[in-house]
Amino acid sequence: MNKEEKKQELAARAAWMYYVAGLTQQEIARALGLSRQVAQRLVSSAREMGMVSVKIEHPVTHCLRLAREVQAKFDLKLCRVVPSANLDDEAIQQMLAVEGAEVMSQFISEEAPQVFGIGSGKTLRAMIDALPWTDRPQHQCVSMIGAIARDDSGTRYDVPLKMAEKMQGKYYFIPAPLYADSPDDKVMWCQHQVYQRVANRALQADVTFLGIGEVTPGCPLNAEGFITDAQVEALNQRGVVGEMLGHFFNQQGERVYGETDALLTSVTLESQTARQIIGFAGGERKYPAIHAALRGGWVNGLVTDEASALRLLNAL
């Protein structure tokens, strides 16, 4: 890479931080180890070189290389990596939202009718928020997880509905809570004809978009009251580091079953599936779950951050 190419890459990195992550020029200077004046010039030059429009047009070469290497190492169908050097988790999530929306848009742009299986969570919700409005009424969004919260209200992470609205397509939801009140209650929910039809539609999706969740005290499942502090501790003692749709797995990516499985109503996941399942996650606290999901083959596509990609490449 010559001097001009290095300058362009640095300008692109600064532009990501300024326009996507919302960092100040002083924060960018600290993250890149530069003076504030240099950071200011980089942001300006990125705009002058035409890199900045609605999205960052210049890819960061280092991230492209990381994505190719992660894709090859874990035999993925798709991998995208966003810049994250010295950024906190909140800034990384904003980066992921923009890149994740770009990945989704590529599938949404298809003229042929598509069925999208959709998970839930803050990361996916942010990506849907970043999606442009489009006219694709022929597409369908199908929920992979129950749409009823603990207090019987509709969950505020009803991502499939928001995505269907963005593309003016149809929306199919799972008429059940994430966790039933009892095993018998789960049977009642899951044997309902509507549940069966929606679940079968989800299993036939052309592509599925899922968040990869960590399992630690204060994680979303714990914070939302779906699993207790004691259950989190018990799962951690059994080696659980991650979950997808309420399905728990350990550091090796092996499925770990427990008391909550008798109550779980979300659509069944299978590892090493031929179905196209793209996972979205980044940041230090989510790295163990990301690595485990890849080791277990729970996803065959990934959108993550630079630091996580480097750790994945160095992991055994």
C-alpha positions in Angstrom: 0.0 0.0 0.0 1.5 3.3 -1.1 1.4 6.6 0.9 -1.7 7.9 -0.9 -3.6 4.7 -0.3 -2.7 4.7 3.4 -4.0 8.3 3.6 -7.3 7.3 2.0 -7.7 4.4 4.3 -7.1 6.5 7.4 -9.5 9.2 6.1 -12.1 6.5 5.5 -11.6 5.2 9.0 -12.0 8.7 10.5 -15.1 9.2 8.4 -16.7 6.0 9.8 -16.0 7.2 13.3 -17.3 10.8 12.7 -20.4 10.2 10.5 -21.5 6.7 11.6 -20.4 6.3 15.2 -20.9 10.0 16.0 -17.5 10.5 17.7 -16.0 14.0 18.1 -12.8 14.9 16.4 -11.0 14.8 19.8 -12.3 11.3 20.4 -11.2 10.2 16.9 -7.8 11.7 17.5 -7.4 9.6 20.7 -8.7 6.5 19.0 -6.2 6.8 16.1 -3.3 8.2 18.1 -3.3 11.5 16.2 -3.6 15.2 17.0 -7.0 16.8 16.8 -5.9 18.9 13.9 -4.9 15.9 11.9 -8.2 14.1 12.7 -10.1 17.2 11.5 -8.2 17.3 8.2 -8.8 13.5 7.7 -12.6 14.0 8.1 -12.5 17.0 5.8 -10.4 15.2 3.2 -12.8 12.1 3.3 -15.6 14.5 2.3 -13.6 16.2 -0.3 -12.5 12.9 -1.9 -16.2 11.9 -2.3 -16.1 9.1 0.3 -19.0 10.5 2.3 -22.5 10.5 1.0 -25.3 8.5 2.7 -22.8 5.8 3.5 -19.0 5.5 3.5 -18.0 4.7 0.0 -14.4 3.7 0.6 -13.9 0.3 2.2 -11.2 0.0 4.8 -8.7 -2.4 3.2 -7.7 -4.0 6.5 -11.3 -4.8 7.3 -11.9 -6.3 3.8 -8.9 -8.6 4.3 -10.0 -9.6 7.8 -13.5 -10.4 6.4 -12.0 -12.6 3.7 -9.8 -14.5 6.2 -12.6 -15.0 8.7 -14.9 -16.2 5.9 -12.3 -18.7 4.8 -11.3 -19.9 8.3 -14.9 -20.6 9.3 -16.2 -21.6 5.8 -18.8 -18.8 5.8 -21.0 -17.8 2.8 -20.7 -14.1 3.8 -18.6 -12.0 6.1 -18.4 -8.2 6.7 -16.1 -6.4 9.2 -16.5 -2.8 10.3 -13.7 -0.6 11.8 -13.6 -0.7 15.5 -10.1 0.2 16.7 -10.2 1.6 20.3 -14.0 2.2 20.1 -16.5 1.4 22.8 -19.3 -1.1 22.4 -21.9 1.7 21.8 -20.0 3.1 18.9 -19.4 -0.4 17.5 -23.1 -1.1 17.6 -23.7 2.0 15.5 -21.1 0.8 13.0 -22.8 -2.6 12.9 -26.2 -1.0 12.3 -25.1 0.7 9.2 -23.2 -2.3 7.7 -25.9 -4.7 8.7 -28.5 -2.5 7.0 -26.4 -2.6 3.8 -26.2 -6.4 3.9 -30.0 -6.7 4.4 -30.6 -4.2 1.6 -28.7 -6.4 -0.9 -31.3 -9.2 -0.2 -34.2 -6.8 -0.1 -33.3 -5.4 -3.5 -34.1 -8.7 -5.2 -37.0 -8.6 -7.5 -38.0 -12.2 -7.0 -40.2 -12.8 -3.8 -38.0 -13.5 -0.8 -38.9 -14.8 2.7 -36.8 -13.4 5.5 -36.6 -15.1 8.9 -36.0 -12.4 11.6 -34.8 -12.7 15.2 -35.0 -10.0 17.8 -32.8 -7.7 19.9 -31.3 -4.2 20.0 -28.6 -4.8 17.3 -31.2 -6.1 14.7 -33.6 -3.3 15.6 -30.9 -0.7 15.0 -30.2 -2.2 11.6 -33.8 -2.0 10.6 -33.9 1.6 11.7 -30.9 2.2 9.4 -32.7 0.6 6.4 -34.0 2.9 3.7 -37.7 2.7 2.8 -38.3 0.7 -0.3 -41.1 -0.8 -2.4 -40.9 -4.6 -2.1 -44.4 -5.8 -1.3 -43.6 -9.2 -2.8 -41.3 -10.0 0.2 -42.3 -11.5 3.5 -40.8 -11.2 7.0 -41.3 -14.1 9.4 -40.6 -13.9 13.1 -38.3 -16.6 14.6 -39.3 -15.8 18.2 -42.4 -15.2 20.2 -44.0 -11.7 19.9 -45.5 -11.7 23.4 -43.6 -10.2 26.3 -43.7 -11.3 30.0 -46.4 -8.9 30.8 -48.6 -10.0 27.9 -47.7 -6.9 25.8 -46.1 -6.9 22.4 -42.4 -7.0 22.7 -40.6 -3.7 22.0 -38.0 -5.7 20.0 -40.6 -6.8 17.4 -38.0 -6.4 14.6 -39.8 -8.3 11.8 -42.8 -6.0 11.9 -40.5 -2.9 11.6 -38.6 -4.6 8.6 -41.9 -5.5 6.9 -43.0 -1.8 7.2 -39.8 -0.6 5.7 -40.2 -2.6 2.6 -44.1 -2.7 2.6 -44.1 -6.5 2.7 -46.1 -9.0 4.6 -45.4 -9.9 8.3 -45.9 -13.2 10.0 -45.5 -13.4 13.8 -45.1 -16.2 16.3 -48.3 -16.1 18.4 -46.6 -17.1 21.6 -44.4 -15.8 24.4 -40.6 -16.5 24.2 -41.0 -18.8 27.3 -44.3 -20.5 28.1 -45.5 -20.7 31.7 -45.2 -24.5 31.9 -44.2 -27.4 29.7 -47.9 -28.2 29.1 -48.5 -24.5 28.2 -45.6 -24.7 25.6 -47.3 -27.7 24.0 -50.5 -25.8 23.7 -48.8 -22.8 22.1 -46.6 -24.8 19.7 -49.4 -27.2 18.6 -51.7 -24.3 17.5 -52.2 -24.3 13.7 -51.2 -20.7 13.3 -47.9 -21.4 15.2 -47.2 -24.4 13.0 -47.8 -22.5 9.8 -45.6 -19.6 10.8 -42.8 -21.8 12.1 -42.8 -23.9 8.9 -42.7 -20.7 6.9 -39.7 -19.5 9.0 -37.9 -22.7 8.4 -38.3 -22.3 4.7 -36.9 -18.7 4.7 -34.5 -17.8 1.9 -32.2 -16.1 4.4 -32.4 -15.6 8.2 -31.1 -12.6 10.1 -30.2 -13.2 13.8 -28.5 -11.5 16.6 -25.9 -13.4 18.7 -26.4 -12.9 22.4 -24.1 -13.2 25.3 -25.1 -15.0 28.5 -23.9 -12.9 31.4 -25.5 -11.1 34.4 -27.5 -8.2 32.9 -27.6 -9.6 29.4 -30.9 -8.9 27.5 -32.6 -12.2 28.5 -31.7 -11.5 32.1 -32.5 -7.8 32.0 -35.9 -8.5 30.4 -36.7 -11.0 33.1 -36.8 -14.1 30.9 -34.0 -15.8 32.9 -33.1 -15.2 36.5 -29.7 -14.3 38.0 -29.6 -17.9 39.4 -30.2 -19.3 36.0 -27.5 -17.2 34.4 -25.1 -18.4 37.0 -26.1 -22.0 36.5 -25.7 -21.7 32.7 -22.3 -20.1 33.1 -21.2 -22.9 35.4 -22.1 -25.3 32.6 -19.9 -23.4 30.2 -22.7 -21.4 28.4 -21.4 -18.3 26.7 -23.9 -17.5 24.1 -27.5 -17.8 22.8 -29.6 -17.4 19.7 -33.4 -17.3 20.0 -33.0 -18.6 23.5 -31.0 -21.6 22.4 -27.9 -21.8 24.6 -24.4 -23.1 23.6 -21.0 -23.4 25.3 -17.5 -22.3 24.3 -17.2 -25.2 21.9 -20.4 -24.2 20.2 -22.2 -27.3 21.6 -25.9 -26.9 22.4 -26.5 -26.9 26.2 -30.0 -27.9 27.3 -31.6 -26.9 30.6 -34.9 -26.2 32.4 -35.8 -23.3 30.0 -35.8 -25.6 27.0 -39.0 -27.2 28.2 -40.6 -23.7 28.0 -38.9 -22.3 24.9 -41.3 -21.6 21.9 -39.0 -20.0 19.4 -38.4 -21.6 16.0 -35.9 -24.5 16.3 -32.3 -23.8 15.2 -29.9 -26.5 13.9 -26.1 -26.2 13.7 -24.3 -26.9 10.4 -27.5 -26.2 8.5 -27.6 -25.6 4.7 -30.0 -22.7 5.3 -28.5 -19.3 5.0 -28.3 -17.8 8.5 -26.5 -14.5 9.0 -25.5 -13.5 12.5 -24.9 -9.9 13.6 -22.8 -9.1 16.7 -19.7 -7.2 17.8 -17.9 -5.7 20.8 -15.7 -7.2 23.5 -18.5 -8.5 25.7 -20.0 -10.5 22.8 -16.8 -12.0 21.4 -17.1 -15.3 23.4 -20.6 -15.8 22.0 -19.5 -14.9 18.4 -16.6 -17.4 18.5 -18.8 -20.1 20.0 -21.5 -19.6 17.3 -18.9 -19.9 14.6 -17.3 -23.0 16.1 -20.7 -24.7 16.4 -21.8 -23.7 12.9 -24.9 -21.9 14.2 -24.4 -19.2 11.5 -22.9 -19.3 8.0 -22.7 -15.6 7.6 -21.3 -12.9 10.0 -21.3 -9.1 10.3 -18.9 -8.2 13.1 -16.2 -5.7 14.1 -12.5 -5.4 13.5 -11.3 -6.3 16.9 -13.5 -9.4 17.1 -12.3 -10.5 13.6 -8.7 -10.3 14.7 -9.4 -12.4 17.8 -11.3 -14.9 15.7 -8.3 -15.3 13.4 -5.9 -15.8 16.3 -8.2 -18.2 18.2 -7.6 -21.9 18.0 
